[in-house]
Amino acid sequence: MDENRQWFKSRVGTDVEETARNVSFCAHVIQQPGLFVVPDTLTDSRFRDNPMVVNDPHIRFYAGAPLLTRDGDPLGTICVVDSMPRTLTDGQRAGLNALRRQAEAQLELRRKLDELRIAIDGLEKLGGLLPYCSTCALNITIPADPAAMTTVGDGVTELLTSKGWPEEEVMKVELALQEGLANAIRHGCNNDPTKKVQCSVTFDAKGEVVIVIRDPGPGFDVAAVPNPLEGTNVLKSSGRGVFLINQLMDTVEFSDGGRRVLMTKKIEGSDLDK
């Protein structure tokens, strides 16, 4: 959504591409947290005279959820409509919330992808900045400063690309890496740039990329991290990083009281001999 309109980036069951914001149901959604449900538009004074209710597509039911950035800013919505009144079951509510979380994760992945492309475009040469071991592994220690994460991300991207990994899989690893580093900096080091975060990247005999991130923080109980898809957790920001890493990588293991995270991912057909 922008100041004057809403447009549909993805849609099923309608050919409408955009509408004016002043007749938009979604404009109501982004102003409040959680699901926004209108069981019957003709009994709701806000919508019964809406042109999308009285004319095509004759909306009688609407349910939508806001799509938020990592900082909690609303970008738009994910919604479902019907031409007859209805209500949502608990399972349908959970399903819509799960779709919302997946859409938010995809939007975050796209944002990270764009940031990565900008960073790569600005690089003249990466050689000499990163220490590589004899097995094509990266082992680097950075200050607990978000700006330093770019150096690690660029190095991992170069490693995976050189081994024939497709761009989509590279971006998934890059996003998981950035989430892991951000958690280590924010929670493990309390955003103190005098502290250090270590990251190492290797490839095992099965072709998996193995990433290990360590921080000097107090650690945390992984089992106590809330599932961001359950209950009122959908309204909170906690747990999103761990959830996203688990979605992007094949395996994720925490040890040393949460101060060490090991994550792996494998693709078929990567060039392991490079």
C-alpha positions in Angstrom: 0.0 0.0 0.0 1.1 3.6 -0.6 -0.5 6.9 0.2 -3.3 6.7 -2.4 -3.7 3.1 -3.5 -3.3 -0.6 -2.8 -2.1 -3.0 -5.4 -2.0 -6.8 -5.4 1.5 -8.3 -5.8 0.1 -11.8 -5.8 -3.6 -12.8 -6.3 -5.8 -15.8 -6.9 -9.4 -15.7 -8.0 -9.5 -12.1 -9.2 -8.2 -10.0 -12.1 -8.1 -6.8 -10.2 -4.6 -5.4 -10.0 -5.1 -2.3 -7.8 -7.8 -0.1 -6.1 -7.9 3.3 -4.5 -6.9 3.3 -0.9 -10.0 5.1 0.3 -12.2 2.1 -0.6 -9.6 -0.5 0.6 -10.4 -3.0 3.3 -6.7 -3.5 3.8 -6.3 0.1 4.9 -8.2 -0.8 8.0 -6.0 -3.9 8.6 -2.7 -2.1 8.8 -3.9 0.2 11.5 -4.4 -2.6 14.1 -2.5 -5.8 15.1 -3.7 -9.3 14.5 -6.4 -10.6 12.2 -9.1 -8.3 10.9 -12.3 -10.1 10.1 -15.6 -8.8 8.6 -18.1 -11.7 8.7 -20.7 -9.9 6.7 -20.0 -6.6 5.0 -23.7 -5.7 4.5 -24.1 -5.5 8.3 -21.0 -3.5 8.9 -21.5 0.3 8.6 -17.9 0.8 7.5 -18.3 -1.3 4.4 -21.9 -1.8 3.3 -21.8 1.1 0.9 -18.3 0.3 -0.3 -18.2 0.0 -4.2 -16.5 -3.4 -4.0 -19.5 -4.6 -1.9 -22.3 -3.1 -3.9 -20.6 -3.8 -7.2 -18.2 -6.4 -8.5 -16.7 -8.4 -6.9 -19.5 -8.1 -4.4 -17.4 -8.8 -1.3 -19.5 -10.2 1.6 -16.7 -11.6 3.7 -13.2 -10.3 4.4 -10.3 -11.5 6.6 -6.8 -10.0 6.5 -3.6 -9.8 8.5 -0.9 -7.1 8.4 2.5 -7.8 6.8 5.1 -6.3 9.0 8.8 -5.5 8.6 11.3 -6.8 11.1 11.0 -3.5 12.9 7.2 -3.8 13.1 6.3 -1.3 10.3 3.3 -2.4 8.2 3.8 -2.9 4.5 0.5 -4.3 3.4 -1.7 -7.3 4.1 -2.5 -10.9 3.2 -6.2 -11.4 2.9 -9.0 -13.6 1.8 -12.5 -12.6 0.6 -15.7 -14.4 -0.3 -19.0 -13.5 -2.0 -21.0 -14.9 0.9 -21.0 -14.3 4.7 -18.9 -16.6 6.7 -16.7 -17.0 9.8 -13.2 -18.4 10.3 -12.5 -21.6 12.4 -9.6 -21.6 14.8 -7.7 -23.8 12.2 -8.4 -21.3 9.4 -7.2 -18.4 11.6 -4.0 -20.3 12.4 -3.6 -21.1 8.7 -3.9 -17.5 7.7 -1.4 -16.5 10.3 1.0 -19.1 9.0 0.7 -17.7 5.5 1.3 -14.2 6.9 4.5 -15.4 8.6 5.7 -17.0 5.4 4.9 -13.9 3.4 6.8 -11.8 5.9 9.8 -14.2 5.6 9.8 -13.9 1.8 9.6 -10.1 2.0 12.6 -10.1 4.4 14.5 -12.5 2.1 13.8 -10.1 -0.8 15.0 -7.1 1.2 18.2 -8.9 2.2 18.7 -10.0 -1.5 18.4 -6.4 -2.6 20.9 -5.2 0.1 23.3 -8.0 -1.0 23.1 -7.0 -4.6 23.8 -3.4 -3.7 26.8 -4.5 -1.6 28.2 -6.7 -4.4 27.8 -4.0 -7.0 29.8 -1.7 -4.7 32.7 -4.1 -4.3 35.7 -3.7 -6.4 37.6 -6.6 -5.0 37.1 -8.9 -2.1 40.5 -10.6 -2.1 42.7 -9.9 0.9 39.9 -8.9 3.1 38.9 -12.4 4.3 41.2 -15.1 5.6 40.6 -18.4 3.8 42.0 -21.7 5.0 43.4 -24.5 2.8 40.0 -26.2 2.6 38.2 -23.2 1.2 36.7 -22.3 4.6 36.2 -18.9 5.9 37.2 -18.1 9.5 36.7 -14.5 10.6 36.1 -12.5 13.8 34.1 -9.3 13.5 33.2 -6.6 16.0 29.7 -6.7 17.3 28.6 -4.1 14.9 25.8 -4.8 12.3 27.9 -2.9 9.7 30.6 -5.6 9.9 28.1 -8.4 8.8 28.5 -7.4 5.2 32.1 -8.6 5.1 31.1 -12.0 6.3 28.1 -12.2 4.0 30.1 -11.2 0.9 32.7 -13.9 1.7 30.1 -16.6 2.1 28.3 -15.6 -1.1 31.6 -15.7 -3.0 32.4 -19.2 -1.6 29.0 -20.6 -2.5 28.9 -19.0 -6.0 32.3 -20.4 -6.8 31.1 -23.9 -6.0 28.1 -23.7 -8.4 25.3 -23.0 -5.9 22.2 -21.4 -7.5 21.4 -17.8 -6.6 18.2 -18.7 -4.7 20.0 -21.2 -2.4 22.9 -18.7 -1.9 20.4 -16.1 -0.8 18.8 -18.5 1.7 22.1 -19.2 3.3 23.0 -15.5 3.2 19.8 -14.6 5.0 20.2 -17.3 7.6 23.8 -16.2 8.2 22.7 -12.6 8.6 20.0 -13.6 11.1 22.5 -15.7 13.1 25.0 -12.8 13.2 22.3 -10.3 14.1 21.2 -12.4 17.0 24.8 -12.8 18.2 25.4 -9.1 18.0 22.1 -8.0 19.5 21.6 -10.6 22.2 25.0 -12.2 22.7 27.0 -8.9 22.7 24.2 -6.4 23.6 25.3 -4.3 20.6 28.7 -3.6 22.2 31.2 -3.2 19.3 34.1 -3.8 21.7 32.9 -7.4 21.9 33.6 -9.9 19.1 31.6 -12.5 17.1 33.3 -15.4 15.4 32.0 -17.0 12.2 33.5 -20.0 10.4 32.4 -21.7 7.2 33.5 -25.0 5.9 32.3 -27.7 3.4 32.2 -31.3 4.6 32.7 -34.4 2.5 28.9 -34.6 1.7 28.9 -31.2 0.1 27.1 -29.5 3.0 28.1 -26.0 3.9 28.6 -25.8 7.6 28.4 -22.4 9.3 29.3 -21.9 13.0 28.7 -18.6 14.8 30.0 -18.0 18.3 29.4 -15.1 20.7 30.7 -14.3 24.2 27.2 -13.6 25.7 25.3 -15.1 28.6 23.5 -17.5 26.3 19.8 -18.5 26.3 17.5 -21.5 26.6 16.7 -22.5 23.1 13.7 -24.5 24.3 12.2 -21.4 25.9 12.2 -19.4 22.6 8.5 -18.9 21.7 7.1 -20.3 18.4 6.2 -17.1 16.5 3.3 -18.9 14.8 1.5 -19.9 18.1 -1.2 -17.9 19.9 -0.3 -14.3 20.9 3.3 -14.9 19.8 2.3 -13.7 16.3 2.1 -10.2 17.7 5.6 -10.3 19.2 9.0 -10.0 17.5 10.8 -12.5 19.7 11.7 -15.9 18.2 11.5 -14.7 14.6 15.2 -15.0 14.0 15.5 -18.6 15.2 12.3 -19.5 13.3 13.6 -18.0 10.1 17.0 -19.7 10.4 15.2 -23.1 10.8 13.1 -22.4 7.8 16.1 -21.6 5.6 18.7 -24.2 6.6 18.6 -28.0 6.6 19.7 -28.4 10.2 20.2 -25.9 13.1 21.9 -26.8 16.4 22.5 -24.7 19.4 25.1 -25.5 22.0 27.3 -24.0 24.8 24.1 -22.6 26.4 23.0 -20.9 23.2 26.3 -19.1 22.6 27.2 -21.4 19.6 24.9 -22.1 16.6 25.8 -24.6 13.9 23.7 -24.7 10.8 24.1 -26.8 7.6 22.7 -26.8 4.1 23.3 -29.0 1.1 22.3 -28.8 -2.5 22.6 -31.4 -5.3 25.1 -30.8 -8.0 27.4 -28.2 -6.4 31.0 -28.3 -7.6 32.8 -29.7 -4.6 36.2 -29.9 -6.3 36.6 -26.2 -6.8 
